[in-house]
Amino acid sequence: MPVRKVAMLTAGGIAPCLSSAVGGLIERYTETAPEVEIIGYLDGYAGLLTGNSLPVTAEVREGAHLLHHFGGSPLGNSRVKLTNVADCVKRGLVKEGQDPLHVAAEQLTKDGVDVLHTIGGDDTNTTAADLAAYLHENGYELQVVGLPKTIDNDVVPIRQTLGAWTAAEQGAIFAKNIIGEHTSNPRMLIVHEVMGRHCGWLTAETARRYHTWVGEQAYVPGIGNSQQRWDVHGVYVPESHIDIAAEGARLRATMDEIGCVNIFLSEGAGVADVVAEMEAAGDEVPRDPFGHVMLDKVNPGAWFAKQFAAAIGAEKVMVQKSGYFARSAAANDEDLALIKRCTDFAVDAALRGESGVVGEDEQAGDELRAIEFPRIRGAKAFDPQVEWFQALLRDIGQH
């Protein structure tokens, strides 16, 4: 069946790939199948449910290459789960008694869409999987081709998600400035909190890039400007238990020697401990429509900063979060190359009649392919035993 009309949407959190991915899809269709009509649903699945879309005009096609220079998404995002009926009703996206999956399918049919491109993380693409399954089971002739966006790099079985390299690079840039605050007070503790609910890859890669930058600089230690004071002294990820007592003793020695301690902490590290403490105190744990703990409300960075501050005798504590700074950046050269490979493949796959999430399949020799939706899931763990991370820990004296 020929492809006559395609739709795109971006969903979930912002990442340094959304604008570029939208531009890449438009460019590839214009190059290989210019007769195909393109629309974009606004604000993710919210726009799909309400039929809020805009056409990709000849003017937009001509300027699509400019989208590679921007962060954010030109289409807008939202966090909507099509199987969470109560939330969709509460938001006014569907009426009481309606099935959001049915509403979405009917809207796609009404709009004459043959292919839907979803650009998002594990929640976006598992929602796309729910939609694809519903379409198939109910006789709707429509393909769904997803692209994997998440700065956490935690989608199974995809080797590298779009935007993650850029986010790590931007987090390291952020660290260059905030760690200058180690000079603002005696016995200063700086906690750089990095995004990563279940996966520590972004924290580890951000710390690695920052540590590399520190090692490349020249210093004047005779006046207090030393590599050790600028370096990272501890990196903590969800996949490794944090022994506060042992690490506190190690870092107290660092504090006593150089007068500061700089920590990189994944926002998901030790969340179970924080949640357990809240529940024991009878406090309600806030959760989003997908059932995830709302980390900005729980604030694990502040919790761990308090524990470490007491353990190392910090006089002043600063917690700084690089997440929004990092995730809203434009894609770097590494990501632009990956985005182009994936968007080109996504369009070609759509024109061949394939569905799935486009990525390098770790379970198929890292082959770039349209990965079957049932195999897509989130919360892929980072392996803290990989050599490059172990080398980083050895460099900073953390074992």
N, C-alpha and C positions, 0 to 999 in steps of 0.2 A: 504494500500500500504506500503510495508516494506521500512524502511529508509536504504539506502545504502551509501549515502554520505552527509556530512554536511559541512557547511562553517561558519566561524566566522568573525566578524569585530568589531573593536572598533572605536568610532567616537565622535566628539565634543571635549570639553576640557578634559584635564587629570583629573583623580580622583583616590583616594587611594583604588582602587578596580579592575582596569582594568586588571592588570597583574594576580592578584589572580583569577578573574573570568575566564580568559582564561585558567589558570591552572586547575580550578575546573571543567570546561566543559570537558577538555581533560581527566581528571582523571575519571569523571563519565562515559563517553562513554567507556573508556578503561575497566572500572570495569563491566559495565552492558551490553555493546554491542561492544566488541572489534573488531568485523568484520566491523563496520561502518568506512568508510574512512573519514578523516577530513582534511580540508584545511583552511587556514587563508588568507583573503584578506588584503593586506597591505594598510595602510593609509586610513582606513575607506571606505566610499562610493567612494572615488577617485580610490582605488584599484579595487573595484567591476566594475566600469565603464570601466576601462582600462584592466581588466583581470589580474591584477598583484597580484598573490597569491603565497603562499608557502605551501608545504605539511607538515602535522604533521606526522613525521616519528616515527619509533619505539624508536629511541633515544630520541626524544622530549617527547613521552609518558612516558618514563622511568623517565625523569627529570622534568615532569610537576609540581610536588609538590614543586619544588624550586621556582617557579614563585610567590608563596605566600609571599616570603620574599622581593619582589621588588615593587617599585612604577612604575609610567609610564605604557606604554603598549608595549609588545613585538611585536605587530603587527603594531604599529604606528596609528596616528589619523589624521583627517582633518575635516574641517567644510564645508560639501557639502550638499546642499539641492537638491534633485532630481527633484523637481518641479520648481526650479529656473533655467530655461533653459539658460537664458542669461549668468548667472555666470558660468554654466558648460561649455558653449561654450568658454567663455573668458579664462577659465583655461586650455582649450585644452583637456577636458575630453570627450567631444562629438563634433561631427562636426555640422556645421550650418545646420539646418533643421531636426536634429535628436531629438527625445524625450528621455531624460535621463532615464525615467522609462522603456521605451522599450529597450534601450541599456542594462540596468541592468538586465531586465528579460531575454533577449537573452543570456547575458553572463552566468547567472545562469544555463540556459538550456544547453548551450554549455559545461559548466563544469560538467554537470550531477548532480547538487546539488538538494537534496530533502528537506533539512532544512537549513535555514539561521538564525544564531544567531546574533542579533545585541546587542551590549553592549554600552549604551550611555544614555544621558539625554533626556529631553523632545523633543528637536529638532531631535535627532537621532531616537527616537521611533515614533515621528509623521511622520518623513520621512519613517520609516519602515512601518507605517500604510498606507501611500500613496502607497508604493511599494506592500504591501500585497493586498490592494484594487485593484491595477492595475493587479496583477497576477490573482486574483480571477475573475475579470471582463473579462479578456482576455484569460481565459482557461489554464493558466499555473498551473500545479500540483506541488505546492511548499508551504511549511509551513514557516512562519516567527515567531520565538520565541525570544523576546527581554528581556534584563535585564536592570533594571533602575539605571543608574549611574548619580549622580550629588551631589556635595558637598552642594548645596543649599537646598536639601531636599524639593523640590518644585514641585513634579510631582503628579498630580491628577490622580487616587484616592489612591496613594501608601503611606502607613504610614511612611515608612523609606526607603530612597534610599541608595544604596550601596556607601560607601565611606564618607558619611556625618559625622558619629561619629568620624572617624579618623581625618578628616579635622578640626573639632572643637578642638579635643585634641591637634593637631599640632599648631593650631592658639594660643591656650593658652600657649604652650611651647614658641612660638615666642614672645608672650607678656612678658613672664618672663624676657627676655633679653632686649627688647626695652624699657620697662618701667623703667629699671635701668637708662635710660637716663634722668629721672626726676632730677637727681643730677648734670647734666652737665651745668646747667645755672639757675640763679634766675628767678622766674616767668616763669616756663617752661610749655608749652602746648604740650602734645603728643596725636596725633590722630592715633589710630590703625584702619586702613581701612580694613574691612573684605569683602570677596566676597559675593555677594547676590544681583542680579539685581532687582528682584521683591520681594524676600522673605527674611525676617529678621531672619529666624531660625538659620542660621549659626552664625551670629553676636551674637545673644542672647545666644546660647549654648556655644560659645567660651568665652564670658564674664562670663557666669555662672561657667565654669570650671576654668577659671583664678581666679575669685573671691573666689572660694572654696579653691584653692591652697593658696591664700593670707591668708585666715583665718586659715590655718593649720600651718603657720610658727610662729616662736618665734622671737621677735623683741627687740631692745635696743633703746627705744624712747629717752632716755636722750642724745643721740648723733645724733639725727635726723633720726634714723632708725625706722620708725613707720609704722604700718599697714595702716594707712590712706594715707600716701604718696605713698605706693605701690599699693593701691587698685584702682579699676576702679571707676570713678566719674560720668560717663554718658554713656548710651547705647542708640543708635539711629537706628531705623529700618524703612524700607519703609512704613510699615503699620501704623505708628504713625506720626502725624504732629509734626515737630520740631519748637517749639516757641523759636526762637533765643533770643528774648528779655528776656523772663522769665528764660530760661535756662542760659542765659548769666549772669543775676543777681545772680542766685543760685551759679553758678560756680565761679563767681568773689569772692564771700564770701569764697569759698574753697581756691581759689588762694591766697587771702589775709591772710588766716589762716595758710596754710601749704606750700605755695610757688610753687605749681605745680598742674596741672589738667591732668588727664588721661581719654581719651574718646575712646570708641569702636563705630565705625561708619560703618554701612552697605554701600557698594559702591552704592547701589541703593536708599539710603535715600535721598529724596529731589531732585532726578534727574530732575523731571518736572520743578522745580524752576531754575535749572542750564540751562536746555534746553531753557526755556522761555527767560532767560536773553540773551543767545546766539542768539536766533532768533530775539529778539528785536534789537540786535546790528547788525543784518544783516549777522551774521556768519553762515556758513554751518554746520549742525550737522552731523558728520560722523556716518554711519550705516553699519552693516555687511550684508552678503548675506541673513540673515534671517530677516532683517529689524530692528534689535536691535540697539539701540544707543551704539556706541563703547565707553565704559566707560573709557578705558585707555586714550582715546583722550579727552574726556570731563573733566575727572579728578574731580569728585565731592568731593573727600577727601580734595584736595587743596582749593576748593571753600568754603567748610564749615570751614576749618581751618582758613581761612581769616576772615570769619564772627565771629567765636568764639574768635579768637585772639583779635579782636577789642573790643568785648563785655567784655572780662575778663581782659584786660590789660596785655596780655602775652608779655614777653620780647623776648622770642625765641619760635619758633614753629617747631615741627618735625612731618611729616606725614610718617607713615610706613605701607606698605601693606603686609599682610601675605599670600595672595592668592596663589602665586606660590610655596611658601614654604610649605603650608598646602596641596595643592592638589596633589603634586608630591610624597608624602610620601607613604611608604608601609602600607597596611591595618593593623589596630590594632586588638586586640583579639575580640572586639565587632563586628567589621565589618567582620572579618574572619568567625565568626560563622554564620552571616547573609548571607554572600556570599555563604558559603557551602550549606545552606538550599535552597537558590535560584538557584544555579547552578545544584544541584541534581534534584530539581523540574523541571527546564527547560529541562534537558535531558529526564527525565521521561515523561514530557508533549509532547516533540517532538516525542518520540517513541510511544506515544498513539495517535498521529495524531492531537494534539492541536496546536493552534496558539494564540499569545497574548504576553503581557508583564508580566513577572513573578514578583509578589510582594504581600505584605500584603494589601488586598483590604479594605480600610477604610469604604467603602459602603457595605461591606459584612462581618461585624464583624471581620475585620482584618485577614480574612482567606487568607492563602498563595495559590494563584491560578494564572492561566494564564488570565490576565485581557484583555478584549476585546479592540482591538486597537482604535476603535472610542471613547472610554471612556478616553483615555490617552490625557492629555494636560499639559502644563507647567504653570508656574507662580502661583502655589498654594500659597495662602497667609499664613503667620505665624500669629497665634492668639496671639497678645500681652497681652491678658487678662488671659492667662493660669497662673495657680497659681505659678508655679516655676519661671516664668519670673517676675510676680508681686512681689514675695518674694525678688528677686534679686534687683528690683528697690527700694523696701522699705529699703533694707539693705544699699544701697548706697545713700539714701536720695533723689531719683528722683521720682517725682509723676506725 
